[in-house]
Amino acid sequence: MRVMVLVKATADSEAGIMPSVDLFEAMGRFNEELVAAGIMLSGDGLKPSAQGKRVAFDGPARSVIDGPFAETRELVAGFWIWEVKDMAEAVEWAKRCPNPMPGPSELEIRPFYEMADFADVLTPEVAAIHDRVRDDLAGH
């Protein structure tokens, strides 16, 4: 089962305050453990939303919204993609994580959809498109 673990933003992360040397080292060591266990597939930190953009859709119309974005607690400051056997394993790993922020913080764990979840709308033609994309990504 693949999950995305979202590191929720805080006022400090949105202000661009960098982690302490100790926190940066602790997170690096945690990442090493995840990789050694075969759990971590990817992960990175994100710059503050002030450096981001949103593209809003309304039918055929598109509009661009410049950051920063309101509701810091709803923003993401970083992420991991993990391969785990189930949600319980993901929670156990998340509980081992050093606190990713200087103060109170939160991780959110969300499972990915798998192709089997789309069985009702997955025609052979659509499956072929998604297989090609997955193969192309694997070739990079």
N, C-alpha and C positions, 0 to 999 in steps of 0.2 A: 504494500500500500504506500503510495506516495502522498506526502503531506507538505504543505507550505507552512512554515512557522514564521509568523509576522512579529517583528519587534515593534511594538507600538511607540509612536513618537511621544516626546515630553517637551515641556517648555525649553529645557536645556538643549535637546537635539534640534529643535526648530530654531534655536538661537545660534546653532552651529558650534556649540561648545564641544570641544573634543574630549574624548575619555582620558582619564588619567593613565599614566604608564602602567600602573598596576592593573587597572581594568582592561586595558588593551592586551596586556600579557595574559591575563586570566581568560579572556575570550579566545585568544589564539590557542591556548592550551586546551580549552573546551572543544574548539574546532578540530584540533589534532585527535582528540578522543573520538569525536564523531566520525572522522575519516578512518581512523584505525578500526573502528567497529563496523565500517561499511554502511553507515547511516547517512552521512552527508553527501549529497549529490552536487549542491551548489549553495552559495550564500554570499551576501554582500550587504554593506551599509549604504543607505541612501542619503544624499545631501538634503538640506532643509527644503521644505515645500516652496520657499521664496524663490528657489532656483528652478522650480518645476512649472509645468503647464498642464492644463486639462483641455481636452477637446470634447465639447458637448454636442450631442446629436439630438435633432428634432426632425424626424422624417429625413428628407434630403439635405436639410440645412446643417451646417457645421459652424460652431463658434469656438474660439480659443479664449481660455480664461487663464490669466497670469496668476502665479502664486504670489504671496503666501496664501494658504488656504486656512479657513477658520476651523474650529473644533480640533485642536491639536490631538486630543485623545482618540480621534478617529483616523489620524494619519499614521503612516508606516515609516519607520526610520531605518529598517533593515529587514532581511529575510534569510531564511535557509530553505532549501528543498531537501527533504529527508526521505529515505526509503526505509520503512519500518514494517513490522509484521502486522501491527494493528494500532489503534488509537491509544491504547493503554501503554504501549511501548513508547510512543511519541510523548505522552505526558510524563513518563518516567525520565526520559532524556531531558525534556524541558525543565523539569524540577531540579535537575543537576546543573543547569546553566547558571553561571555567575549572574548577578543582577546586571543587566546590560546597560543600565543608566545609573547616574550618581544617586538619585533618589528613588521614590516609588516608581515601578514600571510594570509592564505587562507584556506577555507573549500570547499570541493567538495562534491556534493550530487548526488548519483547515485542510480536509482531504481533497485531493484532486478528483475530478471526474475521470473515469476510465471509459474506453470506447464501449464496453458492455452496458454502461449506463444509458447509452443512446440507442439501444436496440430497436426501439419503436420508430426511430427516424433514420436509421442507418441502412441505406440502400447499398448494394454492391458498388455503385458508382461513387457514392459519397465516401464509403470506406476506402476505396482506391485513392481518392484525393488525400485523405488524412494519412494513409500509409506512405504515400510519396513524400509528403511533408516530413513525417517522422524519419524516413530513410535519409532525406536530404540533410536534416539536422544532425543525424548521427554521423554523416560523412564529413562534417566540419571539424 
